[in-house]
């Protein structure tokens, strides 16, 4: 068997392993997310924020901000429950690969991080931003919360695929580079997240 054939077989084997690994991850995460309406609430909140930010009349703008309160509270609550549910699923493979190789978390544990810990960080950041513990203006709080949510989305995509794929999706969908997302979340989230995933900026 020549080198070309061996290389082709190796490539095919790696592709099958990668596809299988990604499919399992998507199904596992989807099973947990399917219990909630997190994505729908995110879309509703994003639309509401965009309306408020584009509103010229101050009184009307304030009314739109106030209308988002119930969506914010529901989103924060559901995400807390989602993160808690992940934490209880101790037997599931929730390692996120830092390198784009299938099953790398199994033979290089140091090259991965725990998705459950990442979701705890995101849940805490979302809740603190909704509670506005930093006393931000409505505008700044909206931008911070969107950054918290988009970074959480990035983590989910990273778990299911790769960091490069996650970054490309966030950039395409929200026109925001990965590094800018990390810079835009709360300082507490940024520090905890960076330490967990090894983000260097």
Secondary structure by P-SEA (a helix, b strand, c coil): ccaaaaaaaaaaaaaaaaaaaaaaaaaaaaaaacccaaaaaaaaaaaaaaaaaacccaaaaaaaaaaaaaaaaaaaaaaaaaaaaaaaccccccccccccccccccccccccccaaaaaaaaaaaaaaaaaccccccaaaaaaaaaaaaaaaaaaaaaaaccaaaaaaaaaaaccccaaaaaaaccaaaaaaaaaaacccc
